[in-house]
Amino acid sequence: MSNVQSTGTVPPAADERISWFTRISYAVGDTAMNIVAGAMTILTFFYTDYAGVAPTTVGLVLLISRIFDGFSDICMGFIVERTHSRWGQSRPWILWSSIPFCISIVLIYTVPQDCTEFMKFLYVFITYNFCNTICYTALNLPYGSLSAMMTRISRERDMLSITRMALSPVGKIISISATLPLVKMLGDNQQAWIEVMGAWAVLAFLLLMLCFKQCEEKVVIKAREKVAKVPVGKSLKCLLSNKYFWMAMTIWMMQCIIQMVTGTLLPYYCKYIFNDGSLYSGLLLLEVCTTIACTVLFCPKMLQKFGKRNMSVIGIVIALVGHIIFCFFPYDFNMLIFSCFIRGVGFAPLNSVIFGFLGDVVEYGQWKFHVRQEGLIFSGGSVGYKVGTGITGAILTGLMSWSGYIASNTADAIQPQTAIDMIVHLYQYSIILIWVILLVVLFLYRLDKMYPQIMRDLVAREAKGEL
């Protein structure tokens, strides 16, 4: 890649280095969205133990919603591809979607208490989808594709991803580590959740406005302007025929599923195995801070030495071995601390460059099919992770219900041993399965080595006015 950059084979408009202030401004956009994403990892816990919603109801909402959510992602991908404004294609959606998104955060937590289970299902379904299917999609997908419109230099996109993934967990630190203690301080009830989420919504809005103001779209491909609009059918065919899209989508999906599984199960693990649900905040803080520290201290150097794929494999092997060790001592709290720490270490490499994978797929798709699809590739990847996490959430809550888990709106239900055993087994074995799937996909990934030649070919074609 260094040869590509040094010889000037990347067009000047896309060859500009991105300043650290711009990298940070871009990253805090994800910090804002992770305030919500972090809250979503304990949303099942809120629904079952504070709003009194049955686990099966929660699982049904998650599963059905992910189907709608996936459809909305594809629609948003086409909308971004066809958006033309004075701010560009992706950037204006950060401005337009921020206020509805922040309002939707609070609405999720205002589940009515004195109503039937069906009415609770209806309210949860509507507010959850307003936040995730509509507002989050209209904000997050353009935000993700914006990185591919800021630069075409793979390493610059990787550095954007590293900065993004170094700062985005701060949102989770805020919304998870601070939320549960604040909820307890403000009354340990549903109203306390609403007040805390209102504060997070205001903070998220301010960060999103900084991201919008500083991040400009600088990738302009003149050859693209001469090409007629690509029909929907051809666009989808190119997307679905792109093998590296499928790999990148699976990598992103597994990355999100591991966060969802641990975020969903750990609060129950702490509450019912170690009799203190508030322990979760400390464990999460340990894991996230470890991930941030490793991302900042080691990932840029690992990227330079090993590349995205190899550094990710190294991290996953570390995390997998550490979790297998924990599985021999599942009732030892010190080993639970160890599992969170080692997962933070091993997760950092993959987590730091996850969106660099998708950015490279954009260039590969243009090289392979003569069609450039920033919006569709990021939206298609989002479909995968949302459907994947939706199915995973439904499986987790379904198995908990099957084991006899008792929902309560007083947060003091006594669970049967079968439910406690299910929580332990899910935490032990589902995480191993996810790490193994990631290793298989990464061993098949070869785009890192191909990328320099791909860019040389693209530059030569674009100089002739061709995509």
Sequence and secondary structure as in RCSB ss.txt:
>XXXX:A:sequence
MSNVQSTGTVPPAADERISWFTRISYAVGDTAMNIVAGAMTILTFFYTDYAGVAPTTVGLVLLISRIFDGFSDIC
MGFIVERTHSRWGQSRPWILWSSIPFCISIVLIYTVPQDCTEFMKFLYVFITYNFCNTICYTALNLPYGSLSAMM
TRISRERDMLSITRMALSPVGKIISISATLPLVKMLGDNQQAWIEVMGAWAVLAFLLLMLCFKQCEEKVVIKARE
KVAKVPVGKSLKCLLSNKYFWMAMTIWMMQCIIQMVTGTLLPYYCKYIFNDGSLYSGLLLLEVCTTIACTVLFCP
KMLQKFGKRNMSVIGIVIALVGHIIFCFFPYDFNMLIFSCFIRGVGFAPLNSVIFGFLGDVVEYGQWKFHVRQEG
LIFSGGSVGYKVGTGITGAILTGLMSWSGYIASNTADAIQPQTAIDMIVHLYQYSIILIWVILLVVLFLYRLDKM
YPQIMRDLVAREAKGEL
>XXXX:A:secstr
 HHHHHTT S GGG     HHHHHHHHHHHHHHHHHHHHHHTHHHHHHHTS   HHHHHHHHHHHHHHHHHHHHH
HHHHHHT  BTTBSSHHHHHHHHHHHHHHHHHHT   SSS HHHHHHHHHHHHHIIIIIIIHHHHHHHHHHHHHH
   HHHHHHHHHHHHHHHHHHHIIIIITHHHHHHHTTSSHHHHHHHHHHHHHHHHHHHHHHHHH       HHHH
TS    HHHHHHHHHT HHHHHHHHHHHHHHHHHHHHHHHHHHHHHHHSS TTHHHHHHHHHHHHHHHHHHHTHH
HHHHHHHHHHHHHHHHHHHHHHHHHHHT TT HHHHHHHHHHHHHHHHHHHHHHHHHHHHHHHHHHHHHS   HH
HHHHHHHHHHHHHHHHHHHHHHHHHHHTT    SSS     HHHHHHHHHHHHHHHHHHHHHHHHHHHH  HHHH
HHHHHHHHHHHHHTT  
